[in-house]
Amino acid sequence: MRRAAVPGALLAAALLAAACDSGAPAPADDLGRELFVDAYVELRLAAMRSPDGVIPAGERDRVLAELGSSEDGMLAFVDVHGEDLEFMKVLWEEIADRIRDAEIDTPAR
């Protein structure tokens, strides 16, 4: 199953940000931690429910808008926090746990 484009791009952006120090101040549209986690989990679950593992752009934008987020906000979060490897490690562990818990709570198709 292919992964959704946005979550994959966010992971790539996190790794790139961890490797580079821009020294730039935090963008004004940086999301809070909980909103980032909620949005990432919802996007990943939507991709997992999709037959081809891809979320259409309109669906992605709808999911993010319902949560009060946007693709730019998600990327800004990664730009701001991606260099903090311990923070990101804990963040990805929480995301993985929440996805795993959702899979357990969801009956198989």
C-alpha positions in Angstrom: 0.0 0.0 0.0 1.4 3.4 -0.9 1.6 6.1 1.7 -0.2 9.3 1.5 1.8 12.1 -0.2 1.4 14.7 2.5 2.4 12.5 5.5 5.4 11.2 3.5 6.4 14.8 2.6 6.1 15.8 6.2 8.4 13.0 7.3 10.9 14.0 4.6 10.6 17.7 5.7 11.2 16.7 9.3 14.4 14.8 8.4 15.6 17.6 6.2 14.9 20.2 8.9 16.7 18.1 11.4 19.8 18.1 9.2 19.7 21.9 8.5 19.8 24.9 10.9 18.0 27.8 9.3 18.1 30.0 12.4 14.9 31.6 11.2 12.2 32.6 13.7 9.1 30.4 14.1 6.4 31.1 11.4 3.3 32.7 12.7 1.2 29.8 11.4 3.1 27.1 13.3 0.6 24.6 14.7 0.5 23.4 18.3 1.7 19.9 19.0 -1.7 18.4 19.7 -3.2 19.8 16.5 -0.2 18.5 14.5 -0.6 15.0 16.0 -4.4 15.0 15.5 -4.1 16.1 11.9 -1.3 13.7 11.0 -3.2 10.8 12.6 -6.4 11.7 10.8 -4.6 12.0 7.4 -2.8 8.6 7.9 -6.0 6.9 8.9 -7.8 8.4 5.9 -5.0 7.1 3.7 -5.2 3.6 5.2 -9.0 3.5 4.5 -8.4 4.5 0.9 -8.2 1.5 -1.5 -4.9 2.8 -3.1 -3.5 4.4 0.1 -3.6 7.9 -1.3 -5.8 10.8 -0.1 -7.1 13.0 -2.9 -6.0 16.6 -2.4 -9.6 17.7 -1.8 -10.1 15.1 0.9 -6.8 16.0 2.5 -7.7 19.7 2.5 -11.1 18.9 4.0 -9.6 16.8 6.8 -7.1 19.5 7.6 -9.7 22.3 7.5 -12.1 20.4 9.8 -9.3 20.3 12.4 -8.4 23.9 11.9 -5.1 23.2 10.1 -3.7 23.4 6.6 -0.8 21.8 4.6 1.2 25.0 5.1 0.6 24.9 8.9 1.7 21.2 9.0 4.9 22.1 7.1 5.5 25.1 9.3 5.3 22.9 12.4 8.0 20.6 10.9 10.1 23.6 10.0 10.0 24.9 13.5 10.3 21.6 15.5 12.2 19.3 13.1 15.6 20.2 14.5 14.6 19.0 18.0 15.3 15.3 17.4 14.1 14.2 20.9 10.9 16.2 20.5 10.3 14.7 17.1 11.1 11.2 18.3 8.5 11.4 21.0 6.0 13.0 18.6 6.4 10.2 16.0 6.1 7.6 18.8 2.8 9.2 19.9 1.5 9.3 16.3 2.4 5.6 15.8 0.7 4.6 19.1 -2.5 6.5 18.2 -2.6 5.0 14.7 -2.0 1.5 16.2 -4.8 2.1 18.7 -7.2 3.2 16.0 -6.4 0.1 13.9 -7.2 -2.1 16.9 -10.5 -0.3 17.5 -11.5 -0.5 13.8 -12.9 -3.8 12.6 -11.1 -5.3 9.5 -12.7 -4.5 6.1 
